Amino acid sequence: MSTTRTNRPFAADRAVFASRLQEAIDRRGLTYEETARRARAHLPADTRLSAVSVWQYANGKTFPRRLSYIEALSRVLDLRPEDLLVRQEESAGPAGEGGAFPGSVGPQVRVEDLKQGRARLIIDIEVAWPLALKILSLLKVPDDPEASPEE
């Protein structure tokens, strides 16, 4: 299977992702524990991914926080990451609907691989102010666009 990343943007719909993930796990005859174990082999040693997390993803309770989780799960399930995500054109509806994701219903996240270890995130989710401020604090934008954010 090819491990090349795509530069195409994807709108991530949690329900569609969950459904596609569960179908792929079932098709392969894997348990959540086995899926998580195999996915961890494709993640850095210090990265944690549990069977509970996989269950939450497959049941639409949560969405992976990192693209690397989606990529690892995709590799285990012999899929491309975009097979688990909704393509931008699939979620598009009539012009003028919705904020950053026309025609979409509910929270949406768009991830675009910019290569060289960088990604563009567009998030359209209603949250409480304290959470919005916490997210903004994590997304410190350096004055120098070439500089990496501090970890």
N, C-alpha and C positions, 0 to 999 in steps of 0.2 A: 504494500500500500504506500502511496506517495505521502510524504510528510510536508510537502510544500504548503505554505500558507497562502491564503487568497488575500487580495487587496480589495475585494468587493465588500461593501458595507452590508451588514445584516441587522435587521430589526429582530430582537429577541422577544418572543412572546412566551411567558412562563408556562402557560397551559399547553401550547404546541410543543415546546421543548420537552415538557414532562411526558406527554403522550408519545413522542418519537423516541425518547430515551427508554421508556417502559417497553415499547414495542421491540426495540433493538435488544434489550436485555432478555426479554421473553424468547425472541427469535433465536438467540444464541444459547438459551437454556441455562443462563447464569443466575446465581443468587446475587443479592445486593453485596454480600460479603465478598464473594469471588470477584465481582465487578470492581469493587473498591480496591481489593488486593492487586488485581492486574493493572488497574489504572495507576496505583502508586508506583509501579515499576517505571512509569513514563513521566514521573514527577521528580523534582529535586528531593534529595534525601530528607531535608528538613521540612518538607511539605506534608501536611496531614490530610487524608481523605478517608473518611470512615464509611462503613456500611449504612449508618444512620444518615449521613449526608447524601449518599446515593439514593436512599429511600426517599428522603425529602425532595430531592431533585425530581425523581420519577413520579412523585405524587403531587407535584406542583406546590409544595409547601415553601420551598426556597429556590433560588436560582444561583448557579455557581458564581462566586465572587471574582474568579479569575478565569481568563481565557485558557490558561494552561490546564485547568480542570476539564473544560469542554474538549480540548485537544486530546488529553489523556483518555477520557471516556470514549471519544471517537475512535481512537486507535484500538482500544480493547474491543470495541464493537464492530470493528472493520468498516468504519464510516468516515466520511469527511466531516469536519466540524459544521459546515454549512448544512449537512443533512439533518442535524439536530436543531438548527436555527431557522427562523422564517426569513426568507430573502426579502429585501426591501420592497421589490415589486409585488410580492405575494401579499403583503400587508397593506398596500396602497389602496385607497378607496377613492371616491369622488374628490376632486380638487376642493381645497378649502376646508376639509374636515380635520379635526384634531390639531394638536400643536405640532411638535417636531415629526410626528408620524401620522400623516393624513390617513383617515379611514380606520385607524387603530382604536381598539377598545381596551381600556385598562393600561397599566404601567407598561412602558416600553423602554428597552435599552438597545442602542445601536453601537456595535464595536467594529472598527475598521482597522485592519493591520496596516501600519505605515512602514513596516519593515525596520530593520536595524534596532529591534527591541523596543519599538514605540507603537502605541495604538491611540486611536482617537475614540473617545467615548462621548456619546450623546444620550442623555438620560432624561426621560419625560415621565416623572413619577411624583405624585403629590405626597409630601411628607410633612411632619411637624417641624417647626422652626428649629428646635434643638438638634434634630437629626440632620437637617439641612446644613446647619452651622458645623456640625461634626464632619460631614462629608466635605464641605468646603475646606476645613482645616487639613484634611487628608490630601486634598488636591492643591497643595501649595504650588503656585505657578512661579517658577524662577523668572527673574528679570531677563536672563539670558536664555533664549529659546533652545540653545544647544546644550545647556546645562541639565543635568539629571536632578530630579527632586530628591531631597534628603530622605533616607529611609528611616 
